[in-house]
Amino acid sequence: MKIPGSTGLSRRRLFTYLLSAGLSAGAEVNRPSGQSSQPPPNRLSPEDDRFLNDLEYANFLFFWEQSSPLTGLTRDRASTSSRTQNVLASIAATGFGLTAVCIGQKRGYIDYAHARDRVALTLRSLLNWQPNHRGFFFHWVNIDTGERVLDSEVSSVDTAILLCGVLTCRAHFADDEITSTATQIFERVEWNWLSEDTPLLSHGWTPEVGFLPYRWDYYSELMMMYLLGIGSNSFQLSPKTWDVWKRTTFEYAGMRYIGSFAPLFINQYSQAWFDFRGKRDGYADYFENSVIATDVHRRFCLDLSKEFPDYSDDLWGITASDSDHGYQVWGGPPRTGPIDGTIAPSAAAGSLPFLTDPVLRVLKTIRQRYGNAWSRYGFVNAFNPLKNWYDKDVIGIDTGITMLMAENVRSSFVWQTFMKNPEAQRGMERAGFKPYSVSQTPKPAITAPQSVKKLP
């Protein structure tokens, strides 16, 4: 299966390879000041808060306008220069989109009634009409019918992202219909079906071949999936599954962190919803680990500046993204993929809570110096100043991680809302997470690594 609008293998297959090596968009949308009633946890300046509010508003427009009025499903990508005609929706983008509606309602971009109705429509579609297998959803679907397209797989991780959005809506709206529908969607997911023959969860399943041969066995965005399954009371994963995936310690420029041979986004996605701040399991403080991983990536980009002079403290960030020659899974360290100086704004934006000031510096540089990298929906997916190339698309999951992390750094809203769910609380408790005071008990991010891979 190829990625629509690009060439080469699917995103998931590419990533696996690297690891082994009824509402209409016409409803009135408001542009208020967006000020939160809560003090910004990172003490953002008023200027920075306004900047992030403008970014979030643009991101919100993507999810509001590029979701179907028939199903609520969200397009995988959309053009920034012309009306998008494709009918390809992404289950993961829909999960981000459901959360985006919660943020939009909180910020006053859309009124409560329209937000509530959009969410209720989407959840009814997911529960009653959308094809699924044992509660898991197909990765790619028709935006207006929900039918499987492109022979896509029933995807474990994309279903997990969707469920994070579903549970966020349940906690935010506290509406009887939304609560009932969201609960039914979550409780029918047979997590233990994924681990019938091994505690390592499969990437997915197709009617044609059964389970895919790839397993979630290395540190990545897998954390949300395992925690949701462990937190389920209907088809619970054994808490022992939390201990079976590998946590490889990398060292770069004297900095140690748990990582993978994978793009930066693996340090971001689970932490868009699960609040790891001030908590540890038996292995790490994963929030602090992502702080280190982001700073390592920043330094890695600076080390590439002799080869690609556009990279600097003002401009860095490489993650899976579009390029002038198709979709690429690239990043580092270690150097992965045919890096050519391309910038993916979501690489930095997805780490806003981890490295706030350096990330803001990058995002404001892009906004101020590279006008063609900005669109109605926020930053384009990627651009390359050295080639004077600017993407014409935005991608739902990258727009989503940008919006959610911008809101988390402003108010912690997504964290606070999602963590109200007992499933999220149980998952972390059963996996062995315990709170600790970072200021009173300073510890390294990683507890007693068994081996360390030193990166050039």
C-alpha positions in Angstrom: 0.0 0.0 0.0 1.4 3.4 -1.0 0.8 6.6 0.8 -1.7 8.7 -1.1 -0.1 11.6 -2.8 3.4 10.3 -2.5 5.7 7.5 -3.6 7.2 4.5 -1.9 6.1 2.3 1.0 3.4 3.2 3.5 4.3 5.3 6.5 3.9 2.3 8.8 5.9 -0.1 6.6 8.7 2.5 6.2 8.8 3.0 10.0 8.8 -0.7 10.6 11.8 -1.1 8.2 13.7 1.6 10.1 13.0 0.0 13.5 14.2 -3.3 12.3 17.3 -1.7 10.8 -24.1 15.9 10.5 -22.4 19.4 10.4 -21.1 21.4 7.5 -17.8 23.3 7.5 -20.1 26.4 7.0 -21.0 26.5 10.7 -19.8 29.8 12.1 -16.2 29.7 13.4 -15.0 32.5 15.6 -11.6 34.1 16.1 -11.6 35.2 19.7 -8.6 36.2 21.8 -8.3 32.6 22.9 -7.1 33.5 26.4 -7.2 30.7 28.9 -8.7 31.1 32.4 -5.7 29.1 33.6 -2.3 30.6 33.9 0.1 29.3 31.2 2.1 26.5 32.9 5.3 27.6 31.1 4.7 31.3 31.7 4.5 32.3 28.1 4.7 35.9 27.3 1.5 37.5 26.0 3.2 37.7 22.6 4.0 34.0 22.5 0.5 33.1 23.7 -1.0 35.2 20.9 1.3 33.5 18.4 0.3 30.0 19.6 -3.4 31.0 19.6 -3.2 32.1 15.9 -1.4 28.8 15.2 -4.1 26.7 17.0 -6.9 28.6 15.3 -5.5 27.8 11.9 -5.0 24.2 12.8 -8.5 24.0 14.1 -9.8 25.2 10.7 -8.2 22.2 9.1 -10.1 19.8 11.3 -13.4 21.7 11.1 -13.4 22.1 7.3 -11.7 18.9 6.3 -14.0 16.5 8.2 -17.0 15.0 6.6 -20.5 16.4 7.5 -21.8 12.9 7.0 -19.4 10.9 9.2 -17.2 13.3 11.0 -14.1 11.5 9.7 -11.1 13.7 8.9 -9.1 13.8 5.7 -5.6 12.4 5.8 -4.3 15.5 4.0 -5.6 18.6 2.2 -4.2 21.0 -0.3 -3.5 24.6 0.8 -3.9 26.0 -2.7 -7.0 24.4 -4.1 -10.2 22.7 -3.0 -9.4 19.1 -1.9 -11.4 16.5 -3.7 -10.0 13.3 -2.4 -12.1 11.1 -0.2 -9.3 9.5 1.8 -9.7 9.8 5.5 -7.4 8.7 8.3 -8.5 7.2 11.5 -5.5 8.7 13.3 -6.3 12.2 11.9 -9.9 11.7 13.1 -8.5 11.1 16.7 -6.6 14.3 16.5 -9.6 16.0 15.0 -11.9 15.0 17.9 -9.5 16.5 20.3 -9.2 19.6 18.2 -12.9 20.1 18.5 -12.6 20.0 22.3 -9.8 22.6 22.1 -11.8 24.7 19.7 -14.8 24.8 21.9 -12.7 25.6 25.0 -11.0 28.5 23.1 -14.2 29.8 21.7 -13.4 29.1 18.0 -16.7 27.3 17.8 -19.7 27.3 20.1 -20.6 24.5 22.4 -23.7 23.3 20.5 -21.9 22.9 17.1 -18.9 21.3 18.8 -21.1 18.9 20.7 -23.1 18.0 17.6 -20.0 17.4 15.5 -18.5 15.0 18.2 -21.8 13.2 18.7 -22.1 12.6 14.9 -18.6 11.3 14.7 -19.0 8.9 17.6 -22.3 7.6 16.2 -20.6 6.9 12.9 -17.7 5.1 14.6 -20.0 3.0 16.7 -22.8 2.1 14.3 -21.6 2.4 10.7 -17.8 2.3 10.5 -16.4 -1.2 9.6 -14.1 -2.6 12.4 -12.7 -5.9 13.4 -12.9 -6.7 17.1 -13.2 -3.0 17.8 -10.1 -2.0 15.8 -10.5 0.3 12.8 -9.0 0.3 9.3 -6.2 2.8 8.8 -7.5 4.4 5.6 -11.2 4.8 4.9 -13.6 6.7 2.7 -14.4 10.0 4.3 -18.1 9.9 3.5 -18.9 6.2 4.0 -16.3 4.9 6.4 -15.6 2.0 4.1 -12.0 0.5 3.9 -9.9 1.8 1.0 -6.5 1.0 -0.4 -6.6 -2.5 1.1 -5.5 -0.9 4.3 -4.9 -2.8 7.5 -6.8 -2.8 10.7 -4.3 -0.7 12.6 -3.5 -1.0 16.2 -1.7 2.3 16.7 -4.0 4.3 14.6 -7.0 2.9 16.5 -5.2 3.9 19.7 -4.8 7.5 18.5 -8.5 7.6 17.6 -9.4 6.2 21.0 -7.4 9.0 22.7 -9.6 11.5 20.9 -12.8 9.6 21.7 -11.9 9.5 25.4 -10.9 13.2 25.4 -14.4 14.1 24.1 -16.1 11.9 26.7 -14.2 13.7 29.5 -14.7 17.2 28.0 -18.3 17.3 27.1 -19.8 15.2 30.0 -22.8 14.7 27.7 -25.0 11.6 28.2 -25.0 10.5 24.5 -21.3 11.2 24.1 -20.4 9.4 27.3 -22.4 6.3 26.3 -21.2 6.2 22.8 -17.6 6.8 23.6 -17.6 4.2 26.3 -19.1 1.6 24.0 -16.5 2.3 21.3 -13.7 1.9 23.8 -15.0 -1.2 25.6 -15.5 -3.3 22.5 -11.8 -3.1 21.6 -10.3 -6.6 22.1 -6.8 -5.7 23.2 -6.0 -9.2 24.3 -6.8 -10.5 20.8 -3.6 -8.7 19.7 -1.6 -10.6 22.2 -3.0 -14.1 21.9 0.4 -15.7 20.8 2.8 -13.1 22.2 2.7 -10.1 24.6 4.2 -8.0 21.8 1.3 -6.3 20.1 0.9 -6.6 16.3 0.9 -3.6 14.0 -2.3 -4.8 12.5 -4.4 -7.3 10.7 -6.0 -7.7 7.2 -8.8 -10.0 6.1 -6.5 -11.2 3.3 -3.4 -12.3 5.3 -4.3 -12.1 9.0 -1.9 -10.5 11.4 0.9 -8.4 9.9 4.4 -9.8 10.6 5.5 -6.7 12.5 5.4 -6.2 16.2 5.5 -3.2 18.5 8.7 -4.2 20.2 10.8 -1.0 20.4 10.2 2.3 22.2 8.0 4.5 20.0 4.5 5.9 19.9 3.5 2.5 21.2 3.1 3.7 24.8 -0.4 5.0 24.3 -1.5 1.7 22.9 -0.1 -0.5 25.6 -1.4 1.9 28.3 -5.0 1.9 26.9 -5.0 -1.8 26.7 -3.7 -2.3 30.2 -6.3 0.2 31.4 -9.2 -1.5 29.8 -11.6 -3.5 32.0 -13.4 -5.3 29.2 -10.5 -6.9 27.3 -7.5 -6.0 29.5 -3.9 -6.5 28.4 -1.7 -8.0 31.1 0.4 -5.4 32.9 3.3 -7.6 32.0 3.1 -6.4 28.4 4.4 -3.1 29.6 7.8 -4.7 30.3 8.3 -6.7 27.2 9.1 -4.0 24.6 12.7 -2.8 24.4 14.0 0.4 25.8 17.3 1.0 24.1 19.5 3.7 25.5 21.3 6.0 23.1 24.0 8.5 23.8 24.7 11.6 21.7 27.0 14.4 22.7 27.1 13.0 26.2 23.3 13.0 26.6 21.6 9.7 27.3 17.9 8.9 26.5 15.7 6.0 25.5 15.2 6.1 21.7 14.8 4.2 18.4 16.0 4.3 14.9 13.0 6.4 14.1 11.8 10.0 13.5 11.2 12.5 16.3 7.5 12.1 16.4 7.8 8.8 18.4 8.7 10.9 21.4 5.6 13.1 21.0 2.4 11.2 20.1 1.7 9.3 23.3 2.5 12.4 25.3 0.0 14.5 23.5 -2.7 12.9 25.7 -1.0 10.9 28.5 0.5 13.2 31.1 3.9 11.7 32.0 5.1 14.8 33.9 6.4 14.0 37.4 5.9 10.3 37.0 8.2 7.3 36.6 7.8 3.6 36.0 10.6 1.2 36.6 12.5 2.4 33.6 12.3 6.2 33.1 10.7 9.5 33.4 9.4 9.6 29.8 8.6 13.3 29.8 12.2 14.2 30.7 13.3 11.6 28.2 11.5 13.4 25.5 13.1 16.7 26.7 16.5 15.1 26.2 15.5 13.4 22.9 14.3 16.8 21.5 17.4 18.6 22.5 19.5 15.8 21.0 17.6 16.2 17.7 18.2 19.9 17.8 21.9 19.4 18.3 21.9 16.8 15.5 20.4 19.3 13.1 23.0 21.9 14.1 25.7 19.3 13.4 24.3 19.0 9.9 24.6 22.7 9.3 27.9 22.5 7.4 26.1 20.2 4.9 22.8 22.0 5.0 23.3 25.7 5.9 19.6 26.3 6.5 19.8 24.4 9.7 20.5 26.6 12.7 19.2 27.5 16.2 16.5 29.5 14.2 15.5 26.6 12.0 15.7 22.9 12.7 13.4 19.9 12.8 13.3 16.7 10.7 10.6 14.1 11.1 8.5 11.9 8.7 7.1 14.4 6.2 6.6 15.3 2.6 9.5 16.3 0.4 10.0 17.5 -3.2 10.5 13.9 -4.1 7.7 12.2 -2.1 7.0 11.2 1.4 10.1 10.5 3.5 10.7 8.8 6.9 13.8 10.7 8.0 15.4 12.1 11.0 18.0 11.3 13.6 20.3 10.7 15.3 21.4 8.4 14.0 21.0 9.9 10.5 18.0 8.2 8.9 16.7 8.7 5.4 17.9 10.9 2.5 18.1 14.2 4.5 18.4 17.1 2.1 17.8 20.3 4.2 14.0 19.9 4.3 12.3 21.3 7.4 9.1 19.7 8.9 7.5 22.4 11.2 5.7 19.7 13.1 9.0 18.2 14.2 9.7 21.2 16.5 6.1 22.0 17.1 5.3 18.6 18.5 8.0 19.2 21.2 6.6 22.5 22.4 6.1 21.3 26.0 9.6 19.7 26.1 11.8 22.5 24.8 9.5 25.5 24.7 11.7 28.5 24.1 13.9 26.9 21.4 10.8 25.5 19.6 9.1 28.9 19.7 12.2 30.4 18.2 11.9 28.0 15.3 8.2 28.4 14.7 8.4 32.2 14.8 11.3 32.2 12.4 9.3 30.1 9.9 6.3 32.4 10.3 8.3 35.6 9.9 10.9 34.6 7.2 9.2 32.0 5.1 5.8 33.3 4.1 5.2 30.4 1.7 5.4 28.0 4.5 2.2 29.4 6.1 -1.3 28.6 5.0 -5.0 28.9 6.0 -4.4 25.7 8.1 -1.1 26.8 9.6 2.3 25.6 8.6 2.6 23.5 5.4 3.7 20.0 6.0 7.3 20.7 4.9 9.6 23.1 3.0 13.1 23.3 1.8 14.7 26.8 1.8 17.8 25.5 -0.1 15.7 24.4 -3.0 13.0 27.1 -2.6 10.5 24.3 -2.4 7.3 24.6 -0.4 4.7 21.8 0.1 1.2 22.4 -1.1 -0.4 20.1 1.5 -1.0 19.8 5.2 -1.2 16.4 6.8 -3.8 15.7 9.5 -1.6 13.9 12.0 1.2 16.6 11.8 -1.3 19.4 12.1 -2.8 17.6 15.0 0.3 17.1 17.0 1.1 20.8 16.5 -2.3 21.9 17.8 -2.4 19.6 20.8 1.1 20.3 22.0 0.5 24.1 21.5 -2.5 23.8 23.8 -0.7 21.7 26.3 2.1 24.2 26.6 -0.4 27.0 27.0 -2.8 25.4 29.5 -2.2 21.6 29.9 -5.9 21.3 28.8 -5.5 18.1 26.7 -3.5 16.4 29.5 -5.9 17.4 32.2 -9.0 16.5 30.2 -7.7 13.1 29.0 -6.3 12.1 32.3 -9.8 12.4 33.9 -10.6 9.1 32.2 -10.3 6.1 34.6 -9.0 4.0 31.7 -6.0 6.3 31.4 -5.4 6.4 35.1 -5.7 2.6 35.5 -3.3 2.1 32.6 -0.6 4.1 34.2 -1.1 2.7 37.6 -1.2 -0.9 36.4 2.0 -0.3 34.4 3.8 0.8 37.6 3.9 4.6 37.2 4.3 6.5 40.5 4.5 10.3 41.1 7.7 11.8 42.3 8.9 15.4 42.9 11.3 16.3 40.1 12.6 19.3 42.1 13.0 17.5 45.4 14.3 14.2 44.0 16.4 14.9 41.0 17.1 11.7 39.0 18.3 10.9 35.6 15.6 10.4 33.0 16.6 6.7 32.6 16.9 4.2 35.4 20.0 1.9 35.2 20.3 1.3 31.4 21.6 -2.1 30.6 23.5 -1.1 27.5 24.1 2.2 25.7 24.4 2.8 21.9 26.8 5.7 21.4 25.8 7.6 18.3 28.3 9.4 16.0 
